[in-house]
Amino acid sequence: MAPYTRPETVLKRAEELVAVNQHTAALQSLQEMFTSKRFRSTPLTSLEPIMLRFVELCVTLRKTRSAKDGLLQYKNISQNFSVQSIELVLKRFLQLSEDKVIEAKRTVDLLHPEPQDSTVAVDDLEAAETPESILMSAVSSDQNRDRTERAVVTPWLKYLWDAYRTALDTLRNNARLEVLYQQIANEAFKFCLEYSRKTEFRRLCELLRSHVANVSKYAHQAHSINLADTETLQRHLDTRFAQLSAAVDLELWQEAFRSVEDIHNLLVIAKKGPKPSIMAEYYEKLTRIFLVADNRLFHAAAFSRYHGLAHHNVANDAEHQKLSDYVLLSALAVPVHIPSTEDAVRANHKLSAILSLQKIPTRSSLLKDAIAKGVLNRASENVRQLYQLLEVNFHPLNVCETVAPLLASIGKSDATKKYVEPLQNVVLTRLFEQLAQLYDNVDISYALDLVKPLGRNSEKEVEKFVIGSVAIGGLKVRIDHVKKSIAFQEDIFAHSKASEVAIEESSKVQPTPADLVRYQYARLSDVLQNTLYRIDGVSLQSAQKAQEEAYAFAIANMEEERKGYLYRRAIVTRRRELAEEHSARREKEDSEARAQRAKVAAAEQSKREHEEGIRKEQERRRREMESIRIDEAKKLAQNLAEKSGLKVDVNNVEELDTDKLVALQVEHHKKEQNQMSEKLRVMFKRMDHLERAFRREEKPLLAKDFEEQQKADRALYESKSSETKRVAKETFEQNLSIKKRLQRLQPAYTSFRATVESKSAAQHAELEAKAKAAIEAEIADRKAKAAEQERLAKEHEEAQRAVAEAEEAERAQAEEVERQKRNAMMADKEREEVEANQRRAAREEERRKTEEVVRKQNEREEAALKKQRESSFQKTGSVWGGGAAGGARTPSSTGSASGASTPASGAGSAPPAGSWMARRRQAQAEAEARGEAPKTGAPPPPPPGRGSRAPPQEKPSAFGSMRRPEGARTGSGAPPPPNPSRGRW
C-alpha cells in the first residue's frame, strides 16, 4: 500500500509530470492515491480537481479500465455527500471523449477533403484486428479516406463507446444518479444514430436490459432504484421510447420489437399511463415494425390504436383524410385467412397484450371499428369505392376489372403503394372462395381471364397463390394440369385445415355441403320443435308463459342483481386493494429489514476494515521505523569504515547500537581534528619562515623598480597631455565654423519665434479664460451640490434625531411601564412579607401561650407530686412511697445474712414516677393506710392531656428512687423516723 500524500501535493506532482510530457507517470501518481486507506476520508473539494485531471489523462492515454476503476471509487465516496460532483466529473469525461472524436474527424477532413458520410467502415468496434487486415495494411500503400478513418477515427470512436458504457456501469441502480443515467443513455442512442453503430446499439440495449433486470438484486442497498416510484418509472419509459425510435431509425427491427416488449413490461408496472402524444408515437413505431414483419393483422390493429390517439391532434382535413386512408387500407389489406394453430394463437395473444387489446383482433372487427369511428366518411373517394367493392358489393365475375383502376391509383403514392399487393391477394382469396361455393371445376384459362385485370397474367403466379392458400388451409382445391382445370373439393365429413382458419361468414354465397351436414341435427331439432308447437298448442302456451314469467322475474330482480354484482365487485376490489397494501407493506418491511441487515453488516465490515487498516498502518510504521533505523546504522557504519578505516561489520549492523556508532564517529572526528590542528601548526611555521626569506631578498630590488616606474609614468603623462590639447583645438575650430554658418538663420529664427509666441499667448489667454469659466462653473456646481448635500444631511440628521427622540420616548415609556410593574411587584412582595411576618408572629404568640399553659400545668403537677410525697413519707416513712404496696425493692437490714431486698406484694419493678400506674398504686397505698379496701374495679386516671408535659423523672435504679423528699433535703439533717415495717433504715 502506497503511503498517503496530501491531495494538493499529488495534483502538483502530476501537473509537473504533464508539463515535461510524462503523462503515464502522472496518471500512475494519481492512481496511487486511490489505493490509500485515507482516500475515503479526503474531502471532495480536494478530490474533485484530482478527478478532473485524472479523467483528462485517461482520455489522453485512452485508458478505459483505469478510468472505470477511478470513477467507481469516486462514486462510492461522493454519492453520499455531493451528487453534483460525480455528475461534473462524468460529463467532463464524456465531453473530452467526444472532443477527441471530433478532432480526429477534423484531421481526416483536412487530409481527405472529398465529402463522405459520417459512418465508419468498421462494423464492430470491439472486434480485434485480424491478421489479414494487418498484412493488407502493411503491404498496401494506398492511403484513401476509409483507411485513414480506420487508423485515426476508429480508435477514438471505440474509446467514446467504452466511455458511454463505463458511465452507465458507474451510474447503474442508484436512485440519486438516476437522472444523469437516463441522460447518458439518451446521449449513447444519439451516438449510435450519428455514426450508424448498429452492433453497438444492440449491445447498449442489452446493457440497459441487464441493468433493469438487476434492480431487484440490488433492492437491499441504501440508494437502490424503486420502479414503483412514478417519476423513476416515467424516466425509464422515456428512455425506452427513445430506444424504440433509435431502433426504428437504424432499421433494427428485432431490437425495435424487443424495445416494444420492454415498454410493455414497464407499462404493466406503471400506475399512470404516459402522455397520449407519446403513446401515439409508440403505436406509429409499431405500425412500421409490423409492416416490416409482414404481419398485416397487427399492422392494421396498430394503425387503429394510433388513429384513436392521433386524430385529435391532426391540423387539417388533408391530414385527416390521409390518416383515414391508412387505417382503412391497412384493415382491408388484412388477409382473409389467418392461421389459428396453437403457436400462432399464442403469438397473437402476446401481440394483443402489447397493443393493450382484450382479445385477438380480426379483419371484420377492425373494419367494424373503423366504420364506427367514422373513418369511411373521412377517407378519399378511391378508398371508399374500394371498400364498397370488397365488402359490400362484391361481384366475383367483374371485381378484378372494377378494382384494378382503384389499385392503380392507390399504387401511384409511395405511402400507399405497399398496400397494393396485399389488397390483390385479398381480392383473389375472395374470388376463389366464391368460385369454390358456386362451381366444382373451373378452367385455368377462365380463372386467368378473371384475374387478368390485376396484372396476374402468368399461370405460375395464379398457381403459386392457390398453393399458398391451400397450405394455410384457406382453400381446398386440386389443380389438374392435364385437363387445365381447377377442381374445388369439399369433404363433408373430413376435418381439414380449413377448420383451423378463421373464415368470415359474409364471404359465403350459399351454405356448402359440409355446412349442411355439420348443422343437420340442429335444423332437425328446430323442425321437430316447431312441429311439436303446432300439434300441441298448450305446450306452446305454457312454454311462452314460462318464458314470459322468466323474463318478468329477470326484469323484477334486475336491480337487485345489479346491486349484488356491484357489492361483490366492490368487495373483490377492496380485497384486492388490501392484498396489494399488505403486499406493499410486507415488501417495504422486508426491504427495510434487508437494508438494516445490510447496514449492520456494512458497519461491521467497515469497523473490521478500519481496525485492520489501523493494525496494518501501525505495522507499516513500525517496519518503516525499523528500516530507517537500520539504514541510518548502515550509513554510519559505512562512513566510519570509509573515513576512519574502522573495521565495522556492515552485515551484522543489527547487533550494533546507533548510539555506539555515533560515539565511535565522534571519537574519530576528535582524533581527525587533533591531527589536522598539528598539521596546520607545522604548515604555519614553514610558511612564516618562507615569507620572511622572500621579503629579505626583494628589499634591494624595490628601489630600482620604483625609479623605472616613475620614468614610465612621466612619458605616458606627456603623450596623453599633448594628445588632449590637439583634440581640444580641433574641436574648438570646428565649433567656430558651425557658429558662423548658423548665424545666418538668427533673424528668421527670431521672427518665427516671436510669431509663434504671440499666437501661443493668444491661445493661452483664451484657454485660460475658458478654464477659469469652467472652474468657476464647477465651483458653483460643487457649492450647490454641497449645499444640497448639507441640506439633505441636515434633514437626515433631523429625521434621525426625531426617530431617536421617538425611540427614546418609547424606551422611556417602556422603562416607566417596567418600573411601575417592578414597583407593583415589590409592593406585592413587601405585602406578602408583612403578612408572612404577621402569621409568623401569631404562630409564635400561640406557641408561647401554649408553652405557658404547659409550664403552669407542670408546676401544678410538681406541686401535687411534692405534696403527695410529703404525705406518703409522713404516713409510711419511706421515700419510695409505700414499701410492700409500692413494689420497690428496699435494702435489707444490716444483720441479714442474704443481703437481698424484700420484694413487694407480688409486684415487679416500680413504674415511672408521674405515670398513671404510679398514681394508682399511690392511691391504693393511701387507702390501705386509712384502713379502706382498695378499688380494684376503678379505671385508672387518664394520662395528661394534649399539651401537658410530665415532670422530669429520674431513671429507675435497682435501689429505687434516689430523690429525697423536700423536707428531708431542707431539714436540719436529722435522720427520718424509722419505718416499722422494715428491718433497718
C-alpha positions, 0 to 999 in steps of 0.5 A, spaced: 500 500 500 502 506 497 503 511 503 498 517 503 500 524 500 496 530 501 491 531 495 494 538 493 501 535 493 499 529 488 495 534 483 502 538 483 506 532 482 502 530 476 501 537 473 509 537 473 509 530 470 504 533 464 508 539 463 515 535 461 510 530 457 510 524 462 503 523 462 503 515 464 507 517 470 502 522 472 496 518 471 500 512 475 501 518 481 494 519 481 492 512 481 496 511 487 492 515 491 486 511 490 489 505 493 490 509 500 486 507 506 485 515 507 482 516 500 475 515 503 476 520 508 479 526 503 474 531 502 471 532 495 473 539 494 480 536 494 478 530 490 474 533 485 480 537 481 484 530 482 478 527 478 478 532 473 485 531 471 485 524 472 479 523 467 483 528 462 489 523 462 485 517 461 482 520 455 489 522 453 492 515 454 485 512 452 485 508 458 478 505 459 479 500 465 483 505 469 478 510 468 472 505 470 476 503 476 477 511 478 470 513 477 467 507 481 471 509 487 469 516 486 462 514 486 462 510 492 465 516 496 461 522 493 454 519 492 453 520 499 455 527 500 455 531 493 451 528 487 453 534 483 460 532 483 460 525 480 455 528 475 461 534 473 466 529 473 462 524 468 460 529 463 467 532 463 469 525 461 464 524 456 465 531 453 473 530 452 471 523 449 467 526 444 472 532 443 477 527 441 472 524 436 471 530 433 478 532 432 480 526 429 474 527 424 477 534 423 484 531 421 481 526 416 477 532 413 483 536 412 487 530 409 481 527 405 477 533 403 472 529 398 465 529 402 463 522 405 458 520 410 459 520 417 459 512 418 465 508 419 467 502 415 468 498 421 462 494 423 464 492 430 468 496 434 470 491 439 472 486 434 480 485 434 484 486 428 485 480 424 491 478 421 489 479 414 487 486 415 494 487 418 498 484 412 493 488 407 495 494 411 502 493 411 503 491 404 498 496 401 500 503 400 494 506 398 492 511 403 484 513 401 479 516 406 476 509 409 483 507 411 485 513 414 478 513 418 480 506 420 487 508 423 485 515 426 477 515 427 476 508 429 480 508 435 477 514 438 470 512 436 471 505 440 474 509 446 467 514 446 463 507 446 467 504 452 466 511 455 458 511 454 458 504 457 463 505 463 458 511 465 452 507 465 456 501 469 458 507 474 451 510 474 447 503 474 441 502 480 442 508 484 436 512 485 440 519 486 444 518 479 438 516 476 437 522 472 444 523 469 443 515 467 437 516 463 441 522 460 447 518 458 443 513 455 439 518 451 446 521 449 449 513 447 442 512 442 444 519 439 451 516 438 449 510 435 444 514 430 450 519 428 455 514 426 450 508 424 453 503 430 448 498 429 452 492 433 453 497 438 446 499 439 444 492 440 449 491 445 447 498 449 440 495 449 442 489 452 446 493 457 440 497 459 436 490 459 441 487 464 441 493 468 433 493 469 433 486 470 438 487 476 434 492 480 431 487 484 438 484 486 440 490 488 433 492 492 437 491 499 442 497 498 441 504 501 440 508 494 437 502 490 432 504 484 424 503 486 420 502 479 414 503 483 416 510 484 412 514 478 417 519 476 423 513 476 418 509 472 416 515 467 424 516 466 425 509 464 419 509 459 422 515 456 428 512 455 425 506 452 421 510 447 427 513 445 430 506 444 424 504 440 425 510 435 433 509 435 431 502 433 426 504 428 431 509 425 437 504 424 432 499 421 433 494 427 427 491 427 428 485 432 431 490 437 425 495 435 420 489 437 424 487 443 424 495 445 416 494 444 416 488 449 420 492 454 415 498 454 410 493 455 413 490 461 414 497 464 407 499 462 404 493 466 408 496 472 406 503 471 400 506 475 399 512 470 399 511 463 404 516 459 402 522 455 397 520 449 402 524 444 407 519 446 403 513 446 401 515 439 408 515 437 409 508 440 403 505 436 406 509 429 413 505 431 409 499 431 405 500 425 412 500 421 415 494 425 409 490 423 409 492 416 416 490 416 414 483 419 409 482 414 404 481 419 398 485 416 393 483 422 397 487 427 399 492 422 392 494 421 390 493 429 396 498 430 394 503 425 387 503 429 390 504 436 394 510 433 388 513 429 384 513 436 390 517 439 392 521 433 386 524 430 385 529 435 391 532 434 391 532 426 391 540 423 387 539 417 382 535 413 388 533 408 391 530 414 385 527 416 383 524 410 390 521 409 390 518 416 383 515 414 386 512 408 391 508 412 387 505 417 382 503 412 387 500 407 391 497 412 384 493 415 382 491 408 389 489 406 388 484 412 388 477 409 382 473 409 385 467 412 389 467 418 392 461 421 389 459 428 394 453 430 396 453 437 403 457 436 400 462 432 394 463 437 399 464 442 403 469 438 397 473 437 395 473 444 402 476 446 401 481 440 394 483 443 397 484 450 402 489 447 397 493 443 393 493 450 387 489 446 382 484 450 382 479 445 385 477 438 383 482 433 380 480 426 379 483 419 371 484 420 372 487 427 377 492 425 373 494 419 367 494 424 371 499 428 373 503 423 366 504 420 364 506 427 369 511 428 367 514 422 373 513 418 369 511 411 366 518 411 373 521 412 377 517 407 378 519 399 373 517 394 378 511 391 378 508 398 371 508 399 369 505 392 374 500 394 371 498 400 364 498 397 367 493 392 370 488 397 365 488 402 359 490 400 358 489 393 362 484 391 361 481 384 366 475 383 365 475 375 367 483 374 371 485 381 378 484 378 376 489 372 372 494 377 378 494 382 384 494 378 383 502 376 382 503 384 389 499 385 392 503 380 391 509 383 392 507 390 399 504 387 401 511 384 403 514 392 409 511 395 405 511 402 400 507 399 403 503 394 405 497 399 398 496 400 397 494 393 399 487 393 396 485 399 389 488 397 390 483 390 391 477 394 385 479 398 381 480 392 383 473 389 382 469 396 375 472 395 374 470 388 376 463 389 372 462 395 366 464 391 368 460 385 369 454 390 361 455 393 358 456 386 362 451 381 366 444 382 371 445 376 373 451 373 378 452 367 385 455 368 384 459 362 377 462 365 380 463 372 386 467 368 381 471 364 378 473 371 384 475 374 387 478 368 385 485 370 390 485 376 396 484 372 396 476 374 397 474 367 402 468 368 399 461 370 405 460 375 403 466 379 395 464 379 398 457 381 403 459 386 397 463 390 392 457 390 398 453 393 399 458 398 392 458 400 391 451 400 397 450 405 394 455 410 388 451 409 384 457 406 382 453 400 381 446 398 382 445 391 386 440 386 389 443 380 389 438 374 394 440 369 392 435 364 385 437 363 387 445 365 382 445 370 381 447 377 377 442 381 374 445 388 373 439 393 369 439 399 369 433 404 363 433 408 365 429 413 373 430 413 376 435 418 381 439 414 385 445 415 380 449 413 377 448 420 383 451 423 382 458 419 378 463 421 373 464 415 368 470 415 361 468 414 359 474 409 364 471 404 359 465 403 354 465 397 350 459 399 351 454 405 356 448 402 355 441 403 359 440 409 355 446 412 349 442 411 351 436 414 355 439 420 348 443 422 343 437 420 341 435 427 340 442 429 335 444 423 332 437 425 331 439 432 328 446 430 323 442 425 321 437 430 320 443 435 316 447 431 312 441 429 311 439 436 308 447 437 303 446 432 300 439 434 300 441 441 298 448 442 298 448 450 305 446 450 306 452 446 302 456 451 305 454 457 312 454 454 311 462 452 308 463 459 314 460 462 318 464 458 314 470 459 314 469 467 322 468 466 323 474 463 318 478 468 322 475 474 329 477 470 326 484 469 323 484 477 330 482 480 334 486 475 336 491 480 337 487 485 342 483 481 345 489 479 346 491 486 349 484 488 354 484 482 356 491 484 357 489 492 361 483 490 365 487 485 366 492 490 368 487 495 373 483 490 376 490 489 377 492 496 380 485 497 384 486 492 386 493 494 388 490 501 392 484 498 396 489 494 397 494 501 399 488 505 403 486 499 406 493 499 407 493 506 410 486 507 415 488 501 417 495 504 418 491 511 422 486 508 426 491 504 427 495 510 429 489 514 434 487 508 437 494 508 438 494 516 441 487 515 445 490 510 447 496 514 449 492 520 453 488 516 456 494 512 458 497 519 461 491 521 465 490 515 467 497 515 469 497 523 473 490 521 476 494 515 478 500 519 481 496 525 485 492 520 487 498 516 489 501 523 493 494 525 496 494 518 498 502 518 501 501 525 505 495 522 507 499 516 510 504 521 513 500 525 517 496 519 518 503 516 521 505 523 525 499 523 528 500 516 530 507 517 533 505 523 537 500 520 539 504 514 541 510 518 546 504 522 548 502 515 550 509 513 554 510 519 557 504 519 559 505 512 562 512 513 566 510 519 569 504 515 570 509 509 573 515 513 576 512 519 578 505 516 574 502 522 573 495 521 565 495 522 561 489 520 556 492 515 552 485 515 551 484 522 549 492 523 543 489 527 547 487 533 550 494 533 547 500 537 546 507 533 548 510 539 555 506 539 556 508 532 555 515 533 560 515 539 565 511 535 564 517 529 565 522 534 571 519 537 574 519 530 572 526 528 576 528 535 582 524 533 581 527 525 581 534 528 587 533 533 591 531 527 589 536 522 590 542 528 598 539 528 598 539 521 596 546 520 601 548 526 607 545 522 604 548 515 604 555 519 611 555 521 614 553 514 610 558 511 612 564 516 619 562 515 618 562 507 615 569 507 620 572 511 626 569 506 622 572 500 621 579 503 629 579 505 631 578 498 626 583 494 628 589 499 634 591 494 630 590 488 624 595 490 628 601 489 630 600 482 623 598 480 620 604 483 625 609 479 623 605 472 616 606 474 616 613 475 620 614 468 614 610 465 609 614 468 612 621 466 612 619 458 605 616 458 603 623 462 606 627 456 603 623 450 596 623 453 597 631 455 599 633 448 594 628 445 588 632 449 590 639 447 590 637 439 583 634 440 581 640 444 583 645 438 580 641 433 574 641 436 574 648 438 575 650 430 570 646 428 565 649 433 567 656 430 565 654 423 558 651 425 557 658 429 558 662 423 554 658 418 548 658 423 548 665 424 545 666 418 538 663 420 538 668 427 533 673 424 528 668 421 529 664 427 527 670 431 521 672 427 518 665 427 519 665 434 516 671 436 510 669 431 509 663 434 509 666 441 504 671 440 499 666 437 501 661 443 499 667 448 493 668 444 491 661 445 493 661 452 489 667 454 483 664 451 484 657 454 485 660 460 479 664 460 475 658 458 478 654 464 477 659 469 469 659 466 469 652 467 472 652 474 468 657 476 462 653 473 464 647 477 465 651 483 458 653 483 456 646 481 460 643 487 457 649 492 450 647 490 451 640 490 454 641 497 449 645 499 444 640 497 448 635 500 448 639 507 441 640 506 439 633 505 444 631 511 441 636 515 434 633 514 437 626 515 440 628 521 433 631 523 429 625 521 434 621 525 434 625 531 426 625 531 426 617 530 431 617 536 427 622 540 421 617 538 425 611 540 427 614 546 420 616 548 418 609 547 424 606 551 422 611 556 415 609 556 417 602 556 422 603 562 416 607 566 411 601 564 417 596 567 418 600 573 411 601 575 410 593 574 417 592 578 414 597 583 407 593 583 411 587 584 415 589 590 409 592 593 406 585 592 412 582 595 413 587 601 405 585 602 406 578 602 412 579 607 408 583 612 403 578 612 408 572 612 411 576 618 404 577 621 402 569 621 409 568 623 408 572 629 401 569 631 404 562 630 409 564 635 404 568 640 400 561 640 406 557 641 408 561 647 401 561 650 401 554 649 408 553 652 405 557 658 399 553 659 404 547 659 409 550 664 403 552 669 400 545 668 407 542 670 408 546 676 401 544 678 403 537 677 410 538 681 406 541 686 401 535 687 407 530 686 411 534 692 405 534 696 403 527 695 410 525 697 410 529 703 404 525 705 406 518 703 413 519 707 409 522 713 404 516 713 409 510 711 416 513 712 419 511 706 421 515 700 419 510 695 412 511 697 409 505 700 414 499 701 410 492 700 404 496 696 409 500 692 413 494 689 420 497 690 425 493 692 428 496 699 435 494 702 435 489 707 437 490 714 444 490 716 444 483 720 441 479 714 445 474 712 442 474 704 443 481 703 437 481 698 431 486 698 424 484 700 420 484 694 413 487 694 406 484 694 407 480 688 409 486 684 415 487 679 419 493 678 416 500 680 413 504 674 415 511 672 414 516 677 408 521 674 405 515 670 398 513 671 400 506 674 404 510 679 398 514 681 394 508 682 398 504 686 399 511 690 392 511 691 391 504 693 397 505 698 393 511 701 387 507 702 390 501 705 393 506 710 386 509 712 384 502 713 379 502 706 379 496 701 382 498 695 378 499 688 380 494 684 374 495 679 376 503 678 379 505 671 385 508 672 386 516 671 387 518 664 394 520 662 395 528 661 392 531 656 394 534 649 399 539 651 401 537 658 408 535 659 410 530 665 415 532 670 422 530 669 423 523 672 429 520 674 431 513 671 429 507 675 435 504 679 435 497 682 435 501 689 429 505 687 428 512 687 434 516 689 430 523 690 429 525 697 423 528 699 423 536 700 423 536 707 428 531 708 433 535 703 431 542 707 431 539 714 436 540 719 439 533 717 436 529 722 435 522 720 427 520 718 423 516 723 424 509 722 419 505 718 416 499 722 415 495 717 422 494 715 428 491 718 433 497 718 433 504 715 
